[in-house]
Amino acid sequence: MAKISKRLKEARSKIESDKKYPIKEAIKLVKETSAVKFDASVEVHANLGIDPKKGDQIVRASVVLPHGTGKTVKLVAFVPEARVKEAKSAGADMAGGEELIAEIKKTLKTDFDIAVTVPEMMPKLAVIAKILGQKGLMPNPKTDTIGTDLTKMIGELKKGRVSYKNDISSNIHLTIGKVSFDEAKLLENFEIFLDSLKKVKPQSIKGTFIQSLFLSSSMGPSIKILIK
């Protein structure tokens, strides 16, 4: 059994494990109980009342967090050569067409966090679909990474658009900021995410959609949130 550090023990002692905390109080606690020396991420964990084996109950969406996640993302845009300059002006760290695709196919290197493209490039991406798919980088209309308006699409992603999808245990995990964020920013990011999650409730779900919500920092204790 892994040994629990003194710092983590002290952090856990500030939280009542069986209590559900109002979100404002939970945010204050997650900042107070961060048990690491670096600027930890603040994460939301949601357990959903879905059956992940049923295709019509898969929850997948994206949302623009007004204050971002605190992480700088590296974005690549797969676009025709005529739109490379436009993509870079919009904020893409890398942009290219068939030559870039051929390079990734040859080297298998995907040193970026997000990939976007325009509809006409999708057939050309087929040759690296498996490479991108294995790392969750394949552009998808459900995550707003395929579109014609490069300025809007890339701008939102660089600003703080994040994607989320349930795992095989019906859970969703999403970073909503850093411990260094002030409480108001974390609260607004949380509320925007929660509103987004409620809106994508599958129509086939008749019972309680959001079973439980937890807030935690990287390697910090979990705090159960009171759901309203």
C-alpha positions as CSV (number, residue, x, y, z in Angstrom):
1,M,0.0,0.0,0.0
2,A,1.3,3.4,-1.0
3,K,2.4,5.6,1.9
4,I,0.3,8.7,2.4
5,S,2.4,11.9,2.9
6,K,2.1,14.0,6.0
7,R,1.0,16.9,3.7
8,L,-1.8,14.9,2.2
9,K,-3.0,13.6,5.6
10,E,-3.2,17.2,6.8
11,A,-5.2,18.2,3.7
12,R,-7.6,15.3,4.1
13,S,-8.2,16.2,7.7
14,K,-9.8,19.5,6.6
15,I,-12.5,17.7,4.6
16,E,-15.5,15.7,5.8
17,S,-15.6,12.7,3.6
18,D,-19.4,12.2,3.9
19,K,-20.3,15.9,3.4
20,K,-21.4,17.5,0.2
21,Y,-20.0,21.0,-0.1
22,P,-21.5,24.0,-1.9
23,I,-19.4,24.8,-4.9
24,K,-18.0,28.1,-3.5
25,E,-16.9,26.3,-0.3
26,A,-15.5,23.4,-2.3
27,I,-13.3,25.7,-4.4
28,K,-12.0,27.4,-1.3
29,L,-11.1,24.0,0.1
30,V,-9.5,22.7,-3.0
31,K,-7.1,25.7,-3.0
32,E,-6.4,25.3,0.7
33,T,-5.7,21.6,0.5
34,S,-3.5,21.4,-2.6
35,A,-0.8,19.1,-1.3
36,V,2.0,19.7,-3.9
37,K,4.6,22.5,-4.3
38,F,3.8,23.2,-8.0
39,D,0.8,25.0,-9.4
40,A,-1.7,22.1,-9.4
41,S,-4.5,21.7,-11.8
42,V,-8.1,21.9,-10.5
43,E,-10.2,19.0,-11.8
44,V,-13.9,18.2,-11.9
45,H,-15.0,14.6,-11.9
46,A,-18.6,13.7,-12.7
47,N,-20.2,10.3,-12.4
48,L,-23.2,10.0,-14.8
49,G,-26.3,7.8,-14.8
50,I,-25.6,6.5,-18.3
51,D,-24.9,3.1,-19.8
52,P,-21.6,3.7,-21.7
53,K,-22.2,0.5,-23.7
54,K,-25.1,2.1,-25.4
55,G,-24.2,4.4,-28.3
56,D,-27.1,6.8,-27.7
57,Q,-26.0,7.4,-24.2
58,I,-22.4,8.4,-24.9
59,V,-21.7,11.9,-23.6
60,R,-19.2,13.9,-25.7
61,A,-19.0,17.7,-26.1
62,S,-16.8,20.7,-25.9
63,V,-17.1,24.0,-24.0
64,V,-15.2,27.3,-23.9
65,L,-13.9,28.0,-20.4
66,P,-13.9,31.8,-20.1
67,H,-10.6,31.7,-18.1
68,G,-9.0,28.8,-19.9
69,T,-7.3,25.9,-18.1
70,G,-4.0,27.5,-17.3
71,K,-2.3,25.2,-19.8
72,T,-0.7,26.5,-23.0
73,V,-1.9,24.2,-25.8
74,K,0.0,23.5,-29.0
75,L,-2.3,23.4,-31.9
76,V,-1.8,22.1,-35.5
77,A,-4.1,23.0,-38.4
78,F,-4.4,20.6,-41.4
79,V,-5.4,23.0,-44.1
80,P,-4.8,23.5,-47.9
81,E,-1.6,25.4,-48.7
82,A,-3.7,28.5,-49.6
83,R,-5.0,28.7,-46.0
84,V,-1.8,28.1,-44.1
85,K,-1.1,31.8,-43.5
86,E,-4.7,32.3,-42.3
87,A,-4.4,29.4,-39.9
88,K,-1.1,30.7,-38.4
89,S,-2.5,34.2,-38.1
90,A,-5.5,32.8,-36.2
91,G,-3.0,31.2,-33.7
92,A,-2.1,27.8,-35.0
93,D,1.4,26.7,-33.8
94,M,1.8,24.6,-37.0
95,A,-0.2,24.5,-40.2
96,G,0.1,22.6,-43.4
97,G,-1.5,20.2,-45.9
98,E,-0.3,17.1,-47.6
99,E,3.4,17.6,-46.8
100,L,2.6,17.8,-43.0
101,I,0.4,14.7,-43.2
102,A,3.1,12.8,-45.0
103,E,5.7,13.8,-42.4
104,I,3.5,12.6,-39.5
105,K,2.8,9.3,-41.4
106,K,6.6,8.8,-41.8
107,T,7.8,9.9,-38.3
108,L,4.7,9.0,-36.3
109,K,5.4,12.2,-34.3
110,T,2.4,14.1,-32.9
111,D,4.0,16.7,-30.7
112,F,0.9,18.8,-30.4
113,D,-2.2,18.9,-28.1
114,I,-5.0,19.7,-30.5
115,A,-5.5,19.1,-34.2
116,V,-8.1,21.0,-36.4
117,T,-9.0,20.9,-40.0
118,V,-11.4,22.0,-42.7
119,P,-14.0,19.6,-44.2
120,E,-12.2,19.2,-47.6
121,M,-9.0,17.9,-45.8
122,M,-10.7,15.1,-44.0
123,P,-10.3,12.5,-46.8
124,K,-6.5,13.3,-46.8
125,L,-6.3,12.7,-43.1
126,A,-7.4,9.1,-43.5
127,V,-3.8,8.0,-43.9
128,I,-2.9,9.2,-40.4
129,A,-6.3,8.6,-38.8
130,K,-5.1,5.7,-36.7
131,I,-2.0,7.6,-35.5
132,L,-4.2,10.6,-34.5
133,G,-7.0,8.5,-33.1
134,Q,-4.8,6.5,-30.7
135,K,-3.9,9.8,-29.0
136,G,-7.4,11.4,-29.2
137,L,-6.2,13.9,-31.7
138,M,-8.4,13.1,-34.7
139,P,-10.5,16.2,-35.6
140,N,-14.2,15.6,-35.0
141,P,-17.2,17.9,-35.5
142,K,-18.5,17.0,-32.0
143,T,-15.4,18.6,-30.5
144,D,-15.6,21.6,-32.8
145,T,-12.2,20.8,-34.4
146,I,-13.6,20.6,-38.0
147,G,-14.9,23.8,-39.5
148,T,-14.6,26.4,-42.2
149,D,-14.1,29.4,-39.9
150,L,-10.5,29.0,-38.9
151,T,-10.2,32.3,-37.0
152,K,-13.2,31.4,-34.8
153,M,-12.3,27.7,-34.4
154,I,-8.6,28.2,-33.6
155,G,-9.2,31.3,-31.5
156,E,-11.7,29.5,-29.2
157,L,-9.4,26.5,-28.8
158,K,-6.4,28.6,-27.9
159,K,-8.5,30.7,-25.5
160,G,-9.9,27.8,-23.6
161,R,-12.2,25.5,-25.5
162,V,-11.9,22.0,-24.1
163,S,-13.5,18.7,-25.0
164,Y,-14.8,16.0,-22.7
165,K,-16.2,12.5,-23.1
166,N,-17.4,9.8,-20.6
167,D,-15.1,6.9,-20.0
168,I,-16.0,3.2,-19.6
169,S,-17.0,3.8,-16.0
170,S,-19.5,6.6,-16.9
171,N,-17.2,9.2,-15.5
172,I,-16.1,12.5,-17.0
173,H,-12.9,14.2,-15.9
174,L,-12.1,17.8,-16.9
175,T,-9.5,20.4,-15.8
176,I,-11.1,23.7,-15.1
177,G,-8.1,25.8,-14.1
178,K,-5.1,26.0,-11.7
179,V,-4.9,26.4,-7.9
180,S,-3.4,29.8,-8.6
181,F,-6.6,31.0,-10.2
182,D,-8.7,33.2,-8.0
183,E,-12.0,31.7,-6.7
184,A,-14.2,33.7,-9.0
185,K,-12.5,32.4,-12.1
186,L,-12.6,28.8,-11.0
187,L,-16.3,29.3,-10.1
188,E,-17.2,30.7,-13.5
189,N,-15.3,28.0,-15.3
190,F,-17.1,25.3,-13.2
191,E,-20.5,26.8,-13.8
192,I,-19.9,27.1,-17.6
193,F,-18.8,23.4,-17.7
194,L,-21.8,22.2,-15.6
195,D,-24.3,24.1,-17.7
196,S,-22.7,22.5,-20.8
197,L,-22.9,19.0,-19.3
198,K,-26.6,19.4,-18.4
199,K,-27.4,20.5,-21.9
200,V,-25.9,17.3,-23.4
201,K,-28.0,14.9,-21.3
202,P,-29.0,12.0,-23.6
203,Q,-32.7,11.9,-24.3
204,S,-32.9,8.2,-23.4
205,I,-31.9,9.0,-19.8
206,K,-34.9,8.9,-17.6
207,G,-33.3,8.9,-14.1
208,T,-30.8,11.2,-12.5
209,F,-28.2,12.2,-15.1
210,I,-25.4,13.6,-12.9
211,Q,-25.1,11.1,-10.0
212,S,-22.2,12.9,-8.3
213,L,-19.6,15.6,-8.7
214,F,-16.2,15.9,-7.1
215,L,-13.6,18.7,-7.1
216,S,-9.9,18.0,-6.6
217,S,-6.4,19.3,-7.2
218,S,-3.6,17.3,-8.7
219,M,-2.7,14.7,-6.1
220,G,-5.0,16.4,-3.7
221,P,-8.0,15.1,-1.8
222,S,-11.5,14.9,-3.4
223,I,-14.3,17.1,-2.3
224,K,-17.9,16.1,-3.0
225,I,-20.0,18.9,-4.4
226,L,-23.6,19.6,-3.5
227,I,-25.6,19.3,-6.8
228,K,-28.4,21.8,-7.2
